[in-house]
Amino acid sequence: RSQINGSTAKSSILQILHNHRHSNQTGSTKMAFNAIDTNKTQTTRQSINQAVRQAAKKLIPQPSHQSTCKKTMKEHMKMATDFLNKDNFKCALEQYEIVLDAAYNLYNDSKHAEILKIRERIADVLTMEGNYEEALLMYSSLKDGYFKCVNNKKVEEMEQKEVNAMNKVTSGRVKKEKEQLNQLYQLALVNIQICNYRKARGLFLRVLNELRMKSGVTNDQVLLIREHLADLHVLQSESDKATEIYISILVTLSEREEGTNWTMYESVKQKLDDLSEYS
């Protein structure tokens, strides 16, 4: 092929020279030489150069689709590793996504071992980043992929990673819910301080309902919220309603199986005594 391209280029050049020489013959060599048009000479040189360049391009081997994809994967895999070493998870994920796209273009098979391997790396980085929900979804998908590839060892590994991610997701949700309840509780206390009792009551009831479902009616936190609700009745001169709640709390504390919280018991008992004294 190189010889053919070279011969073609040589023939093109010789033809251009022949045409130029034939068009400029006037009878004698000296006269022909002196009669050469500068513009035609320039055009001839450009034609020759163009022919040479075209022939050279054909002689230079072009990179194949396969080699291009592999080169992209190698370069961006290295970049991803460098970012991971710097704990730059966001940039590492971006590089892995480029690697994954190149792998899809190369293998055209979502269950190819190399593609599964890259996706697993992405899931691992998501775990490092703390994005457990996305990692969980990817591990579950990978488990299915390895199962279809009959790779039992990797299936077991994905199952373990899936369980770990699921535990993190559950733990994270519980923590988030606790933070949200605490925010509502703190907001209710603020509303008491600014005498917005209706708003405070509504917030306390929201917290109380959540705590009852999760912890039961005898939990200390539940009883504390009920004590605050009784306090609100006192602040609004509703002593009968407050007394009813205080007594209910004392009964619950004294009868519950987990034992009495004597600090809370004494606090509620004192408030009840104060109400009786000023009634």
N, C-alpha and C positions, 0 to 999 in steps of 0.2 A: 504493500500500500504506500509506503514511504517513497519507493522508487517511482511509482506511477504518478504521485503528486509532484515529485521533483521533476519528472519528465514533462508534465503538463505545464509547470511554471517555466521550464526552460523553453518549451515550444512557444509559450505566450510571449516571452521576451524576444525571441528570435523573430517572431512574426511582426512585432512592433518595430523592431529595427529594420526589417526588410521593407515594410510599408513606408517607413520614414525615408529610407535610402532611395526607394523607387520614385517617391513623389518629389524628391528634390534633385533628381538628375537633370542637368541642363546641357550636357555635351562634353564637358571636361571635368576632371576631379577637382581641380583648383577652383574653377568657377562654381561648381556645385557647393563646395565647402564655404566659399564666400557668400553664397546666396541663401544659406540656411537662415530661416526666420527664427529670431530669438524666442518668440512666443511658441512656435511649434516645437522648438527644442525643449522648452520648459514642460510643455504638455507631454512630450515623449518620456521625459524623466519621471514625471508623476505617474504615468501609466505603468512604466517599468517597476517603480517602487510599489505601486498598488498590487501588481501581480506577484511580486516577491512576498509582500506581507500576507496575501491570501494563501499562497502556497505554504508559507511558514506556519500559519494557523492550522492548516490541515495536517502538518507534520507533528505538531505538538499534541500529545495525548490529553484528552479532556477527562476530568475526574468523573467516575461513575456515580450513580445515585447511591449505591451501597456505601462507597467510600466516603461520600459527603455526609451521609447520616451518621456513620460511625465516628467521623471526625468531630461532628457537632456533639455527639453524646460524650465523647472523651473529654473535650474541652470544657463543657458545662458541668460535667460530673466533678471535675477538678475544682472548678469555681465553687460549686455547692459545698464540697468538702472544706474548702478554705473558709467559707462563711460559717460553717458549723463549728469549726475550731475557734471562731470568734464569738460563738453563741448568737450569731445573727441569723435567727431561724427564718425570718421573713424573706430575706434575700436568698437563703439556701433553698427555700421552697420554690421561689421563682426560677432558680436554675434547674431544679429537679423537674419542674413542669416542662421546661425546654427540652431536657433530656427525654422525658416521656413522649413528647410530641415527635421527636426524631425517631424514637424506638417504634412508635406506631407506624410511621412512614416507612421504616425499614422492614419490619416484620409483618405488618398488616394482620396481626392476630392478637386479640386482647388477652388470650390465655397463654401467650408465649412466655417461657420461663423468665426471660430477661425483662419483659414488661411487668410481670408480677413482682419481680425483684425490685424494680424501680418504684413501683407503687407502694411496696412495703416500706421502702426507705422514706417515702413521703409521709406515710402513716406514722412512722417512728418519730419524724421531725415534728409532726402535729402534736404528738404526745409530749415531746420535750417542750413545745411551745405552750402546753396547757390546754390545747384545743381537743379535749377528750371526746366530745360528741362526734366531730368529724372523723377523728381517728377510729372511733368505734365502728362507724359506718364502713370505713375503708377496710378494717380488719375483717368484718363480716363478709364483705365482698371478696376479699382475698382468700378467705377460707373456702368459699365456694369455688373460686378459680383453681386453687391447689387440689381440691377434692376431684374436680373434673380431670385434672392432670395426673391423678392417682399418686399424689405425693403425700403419703400419710404423715410423714414427719413434719412437713410444713403445715399441714392441717392442724396437727396438735399444737404447734407453735402459735398459729393464728388464734386458736381457741383460747390459749392462755393469755395472749395479748388482748383478746376480745374481753375476757373476764376482767382483766386488770383495768382496761379502759372503762368498762361498765361500772366498776366499783368507784372509779374516780368521778364518773358522771353523776352517780347517785350521791356520793359524798359532796360534790360541788353543789348539787341542787339543794341538799339539806342545809348546807352552809348558807346558800343564797337565801333560802326561805327564812332561816333564823335571822339573817341580817335585815331582811324586809320587815319581819315582825318587830325586831328591836327598833327599827326606824319609826314604825307606827306607834310603838310604846312611848318612845321619846317625844314624838310629836304630840301625843295625848297629854303628856306631862307639861309641855310648853303651853298647850291650850288651857290647862288648869291655871297656870300662872297668869295668863292674860284674861282669866275669867270667862273664857269661851267654853262653858261647861257642856253645852249640847254637842259641840264638835268633839270634845274630849271623850264624852260618853260613847259616841259613835265609833271612835278609834279604838277604845278599850274593848268594845263588843266585837269588833273585827278580830282583834288579837285573841280574845277569849275563845271565840268559835274555832279558830285555827288550833289553838293549844289543846282544847278539849278533844278534838278529833285525833290529835297526834299523841297526847300524853295522858288523857283520861281526866276525870273530874276532881280527883284527889291530889293532883300534881301541885307542888308548891307554887309554880308560876301561875297556874290557873287560880289558885286561892289568892295570890297577890293581886291579880287583876280584879277579882271579886271584891277584895278589900278596897281597892281604888274606886270601884263603882259605889261602894257604900260611903266612902269619903265624899264623893260627889253629891250624894243625897244630903249629907250633913251640910255641905256648903250651900245647898239650895233650901235649907231649913226643912228637909223631909226626914225628920228623925225616925219616924216609924219604919220607913223603908230601909234606912240605914241599920237600925237595930235588928231587923229581920235578917239582913245579910250577915252582920257581924256574928249573930248567934249561930247561923248555919255554918259559918266558917269554923267556929269553935267546935261544933259537933263533929264536923268532918275531920278536923285535926286530931281529936281525941279518939275517934273510932277507926281511922284508916289503918290498914295493915302495915304500911311502911313506917309507922311510928309517928310520934308527935314532933312537930317543929316548934319547940318551946319558945324560941325567939319570936316567931310569928304569933304564936298563941298568946304570949304576954302582951304583944303590941295590940292585937285585936281586943283582948280582954280589957285593957286600959281604955281604949276608945269607947267600948261599951259602957264601962263604969262612968266615964266622963259624960256620956249622953244621959245616963240615969240620974246623975247628980244635977245636971242643968235642966232636966225636963220638969 
